[in-house]
Amino acid sequence: MTANLDQVKAHAEAAWTLMARHKVPPTAANYAVWYDYVSGANEALRRSLDVLISNRRPLDESLCADLFERFILPTWRSDAIEGVATGLGELTQGVSQALGEAGAGLGRYGAALDRASTALDGATDTVAIELVGVLKRETEEFNRRNAALQAKLDFSANEIKALRDRLAETRREAMTDGLTGVANRKRFDAALREAAAAAMENGSALSLIMLDIDHFKAFNDNYGHQLGDQVLRLVGRTMIDSARDSDLSARYGGEEFAVVMPNADLEAARGLAERIRHRIGKRRIVRRNTGEDLGTVTLSAGVACYAFGEPVSALVERADAALYRAKQNGRDQVTTENDMPADGTTKATV
């Protein structure tokens, strides 16, 4: 425990030192960014900051806020925060409802006082008349304050709803690949684990498709990264349009994609892989600024089915091995684990 405390202290001191060196405002959010940077807990954050520092970018408040939004906030327990927001929303709604009921009761009471006041018109009992007048004024003042509090509660309820919407959006962004719009690797890993657990529990099939764009490096080298990004987005859209609502389309890394298919056997997964491959093969790649037709790109795919009880990494390895076999056999095709040679050969030239 002492060693851990010493390490935390060292990271904290290093974070403050770096913040001071780069003139970063000492806020809690900025400290969270720089502590993660020093500790190495977030490799993507570390790479981004290293690039910014090497390029001598001024690390102003706006840039630090962006780093916090992109790398720190998604890792916090948004479920717990959203739970608090939900609780506050329900509490606010309950209090607002209670105030509304109280206001309605006071309204009835005020009407009764008005009737009493009318009945006393022309009466000579000064004390009774003054008493009714005082009660009316107090009731009106209470109603005024009640209305003001109701307005504040309504405003707070709207603010809480906006917070919940923001948290939900942040969570979606944290689980989505920014370029292609499909799930990112983090979401893929979590979804595959969840799907495997569900398959074990209910005995249903679970299949995995791994897809790779053929000769993508050469395409990037020949036509540039902007057109390469266009191809990646095309693959992402095609996957989403082709898959079932229950499937999860994800970018596994670089030009490699994946589809998690709950309740689908090997042949159903092969069918989806073939559908995606055919649709991509029919699309012409056009340079937008010139209209130049660059032809088509092709996909290779590997498919495997989950074996109950195995680590999910084994499923990924089998699907990946089938993918590499598809490339070895000439690319632009789908290979399943059942198509693999009996000797288990997986080495491929890519």
N, C-alpha and C positions, 0 to 999 in steps of 0.2 A: 504493500500500500504506500509506503514511504517513497519508493522509487516512482510510483505513478504520480504522487503529489509533486515530487521534484520535477517530473517531466512536464506536468501541467504548468507549474510555476515558470519553468524555462520557456515553454511555448508562449505563455502570457507576456513575459518580459520581452521576448523577441518580437512579438506582435506589436507591442507598444513602441518599441524602438524603431521598427520599420515604419509604423504610422507617423511617428515624429519626423523621421528622415524624409519621407515623401510628402510631408505636410498634409496628411489625411486628417480630417476633423475627427476628434475622439468621441464618436457616438457609439452606442451599443451595437447598431447594425454594422458599422464599419469595423468595429472590433471583432465581430463574429466572422466577417470576411477574412480579416488578416490572421485571426487565430487559426482558421481552417487552412489558410495558405501555409502558415509556418508549420503546422502539425502534419501537413501532407494528407489530411483526411479526405480531401476532395481534389483528385488529380486533374479534373477538367478545369477547376478554378485555378489551380496552381499553374497550368499551362497558359491559361488566358492572362493571368497577371504577369507571368514571365515575359510574354510577348509585349504587353503594354509597357512594362518597365524597360525592356530592351529597345523599344521604339520611342522611349522618352515621352510617353503620353502623360499629360498632367492628370494626376489621380484626384480629380475634383469631386465634389459632393454628388454631382449627377452621375458620374461614371461609377463611383462606389455604390450608389443606390441601384444602378443597373446590375452590378455584380451580385449584390445582395439578393435582388429579385430573381436572378437567373440561377444562382448556385447555392444560396443558403436557404431561402424561404421554402423551396420545394422539399428540402430534406427535413424540415421541422414537422412536428406531428400535427398536420393540418386537420386530421380527424378529430383530435382533442379540441383544437381551437374551434372547429366547426360545431362541435358539441356544445361548447360554451355559448357560441353565437346562437345556436338553436334554443338553448335554455333561456337566454336573455330575451329572444324573440317571443317565446311562449309566456315568459313572465310579464313582458311589456303588454302583450295582448290580453293577459288575464287582468292586469291592473286597469287597462283601458276599458275593458268590459265592465269591471266593477264600478269605475267612475261613471260610465254611461248609465248603469242601473241606478247609481246614487243620484245622478242628475235627473233622471226620469222621476225618481221619488220626490226630489226637491221641487220639480216642476209641478207635480200634483199638489204638494204642500203649498207652493206659492199660489196656485189657483184657489185653493181653499181659503188662504188669507185674503185674496182679492174678494172672494164672495163675502167673507166676514166683514171686510172693510166697507163693502157696498151696503151690507145690512145695517152697519152702524152709522150710515149717513143720516145726519139729522139727530143723532143720539146726543145726550148730554153727559154721558159718562166719559170724562176727559181721560181718565187713567186707562180705560179699555181702548180708547181710540189711539192714544200714544203707544200703548203696548203693541197693538196690531201694526202701527207704522214702523216701530223699531224692528219687529220681526220681519216685515217685508223688506226693509233695507238690508238687514243681515242676510236674508235669503238671496237677495239679488247679488250682494257682494260675494257670497259663497258660490253662486252660479257662475259669476265672472271668473273667479279663481279656478273653479273646476274646468271651465272651458279652456283657460290658458294652459292648465296642466294637461288636459286632453290633447291640445295641439302639440305640446312638447313630446308627449308620449307617442303620438302619431309620427312626429319627425324622427324620434329615436327608433321606432319600429322600421321606418324606411331606411335609416342608416344601417341598422342591423341586417336587414335584407340585402343591402348593397354589399356589406361585409361578407355575408355568406356566399353571394354570387361571385365576389372577387376570389374567395378561397377556393370555390369550385373551379373557377377558371384557371387559377394558379395550379391546381392539382392536375387539370387536363393538360396544361402547357408542360408541366413537369414530366408527363407521361407520353408526350407526343413528339415525334421527330419534326423539327421545325421546317425542314425542306420539303418533305414528301407528304406530311399530314397523317401518316400511319403511326402506329405505336412505336415508341423508341425501345432500345434494348432493355432498359430498366423495366418497362411495362411488360415486355415479352417474357423476361425471366420470371416475373411475378405471376403472370397469367399462365405460363406453362406449369409452374408448381401448383397453382390452384386447380388447373384442369386435371393434372395427374392425381391430386388428392380426391377430386370429385369422381374420377374414373374408378379409383380404388374403392370408393365408398359405395357406388351404385353399380359397379361392374360393367360400365359402358365403354365403348371404344374411344380411343383418342389417337389422332394422327397428327403428324407434323410434316409440313412441306418446307424445304429449304430451296430458295431460288437464287440464281446468280446471273447477272447480265454478262453475256459472252463478249470477250475482247473489249471490256469497258475501258481499260487503261489506254489501249490503242485509240479508242474513240476520243477520249479526253485529250490525248496528245495531238491528235489530228485536227480536232474541231474546237477545243477549248473547254474550260470548265463550265462556262455558262450553258453551253449546249448539253454538256454532261449532266448538269443539274436538271435541265429540261427532261432528259431521259429518265432520271431518277424519279421526278415528279410524275411522269407518265406511268411508270411501273407502279408507283404507290396508288394512283387513282384507279388503274386497271385492277389491282388486287382488291381494293375496297368494293368496286363495282361488281366484281365477279364472285366474291365470297358471300357466304350466308351472314345474316346478322349475328349469329352466335359465334362466328369465327373471328379470330384476332389476326389482323394483318400487321406486320411489324417490319421495321428496318433493323436487320441484325447487325449490320456494320458495313460501311463502304457501299459497294454495289450488291451486297448480299441481303436478301429479304427472307422472311419466314411467315408461314401461316399456321396458327394453332387451331386445330379443328376438333372440338369436343363432339362426341357422339357421331363420329365418322370413321368408317373402316378404311383399309388401305386403298380399295378401289374407288371409294368416294373421293379420297384425297387425290388419287391419281387423276380423276376426272377434273377436279378443280385446277390442278397444276396444268393439265393440258389446255383447259379453257383459258387460263391466264397466258400461257405460252402462245397460243394461236392468236389471241387478241393483240398481244404486243407485236407479234410478227407481221400483222396486217397494217400497223400504223407507220406512216411515213414520217421521218424526222425532217423538219423543214427549218432552215435558218430564218428567224422571224424578220430580221432587218433587211434581208435580200430576197427572201422567198426561195433560196436555193434548196433543192431537194437532196438530202444526204442519204436517202435510202431508208433501210430498216435496221433494227437491232433485234437480236434473238436472246432467248432465255434458256438456261438449263435448270433442271429441277431434280431434287431427290426427295423421296417420300419414305417415311417409316411410321410404324404403329407402336404405341406404347405397350410394353410388357409389364403387367401388374407387379409392383414392388420394386422395379428397377429405378436407379437414380435417373432423374430427368436428363442429366448430362449424357447418359448412355443413349437415350432416344435421340438427342441432338447429334451425337457422334454417328449414329447409323444413318440418319437423314443426310448428314453432311457427306458421309462416305458414298451414299447413293448419288448425291449431287456430283461429286468428283468423278464418279464412274460415268455419269452422263457426259461430262466434259471430255473424259478420256475416249469415249466412244464417238466423238465427233461434234458434241454440243448441240444446241437447239433440240433438246429432247428431254423426256421425263424418265427417270429410273427409280424403281422402288427397291426396298431392301430385299424383296423376293427375287429381283433380277440380278442380284450380286452373285459373283462366282462362289462356288462351294468352298474354295480355299480362303475366302475372306479377304482377298486382295483388294486394297482400297487406294493404292498409290495412283495418282493421276498426273498427267502433264497439263498444267494450266497456264 
